Amino acid sequence: MPAEIIDGIAIAAKVRARVAEDTAALKKRGVTPGLTAVLVGEDPASSVYVASKERACKEAGMNGRSIRLPASTTEEALLAVIDTLNNDPTVHGILVQMPVPKQISEQKVIRRIAQQKDVDGFHPFNVGKVFTGDVDGFAPCTPAGVQVMLAEAGVETSGKDAVIIGRSNIVGKPMAALLLQSGKTANCTVTLCHSKTRDLASHTRRADILIAAIGKPEMVTADMVKPGAVVIDVGINRVEDPSAPKGYRIVGDVHFESVREVASKISPVPGGVGRMTIAMLLANTVRAAQLTLEG
Ligand code: NAD
């Protein structure tokens, strides 16, 4: 029987509805959650991401704003913008769209954002909190979204073997940290694989929960998956397809059609994890606003 689909669109809609409710409650208390995205340069994909984050904020009743700076912006000038936002009480969440132009240090930018406004969860303080299981921290949106998807899909995680492919700071490593903690939708035995892992399939075939965050189109094939495993596909890859209206289509890191025949549950691409990332960004921003009231 083909795997059950874990519907990221429906789960993200649920998260966003909850965010809208929390926003309405905060507004009654005189606080409108606000997210400001900063974009340096004119990268078309980044521009689309920033516009969709702004729109999603507005749909949830939040203040969504973007600051667009020229590609020639100096590091000093960008840090000054961050300082202004750090000091602005109407801004609860700040994100700087990555990548930034070469003259700017990504790490300096991440470290400059006030940790209580770091809704991307990239500041070393928040990274540390996520690794130590401190629930006060902001978890990066994509792995946090995967965790919510597992919970909403009713996946039992406790004691299960979770294998993650990809060790990036924004997906793989924090995903491992989240699933490793004690607590809800966690308690996994985690294996983190990467480009230097020997015999990748020997690890993935042991996975009760397999999470692919590689950036290689359809790399995970059915023979790499244990029958009955839950498979979450984080990958977003553009592949040429002359028959598609745009000349390309979007696929994940998992070969969906074959893996679907082996897995018990699977998230599709598109319509899976991608939808969760923005929803979790909104959720983190609302929480940042709530925390200002709690002092
Ligand atoms: P990245 O390029 O930073 O990391 C890729 C990881 O894959 C690396 O750690 C590398 O070691 C590993 N890897 C590469 N080749 C491998 C191989 N042959 N075997 C095993 N491991 C291998 O990528 P990232 O930022 O973590 O993103 C991963 C994918 O997820 C991309 O397709 C990206 O577009 C997508 N992504 C999606 C969302 C979302 O919202 N759905 C968010 C972030 C990233």
Residues whose N, C-alpha, C, O or C-beta is under 5 A from the ligand:
A	BS01	NAD	T142 G166 R167 S168 V171 G172 C193 H194 S195 A213 I214 G215 V234 G235 I236 N237 V273 G274 T277
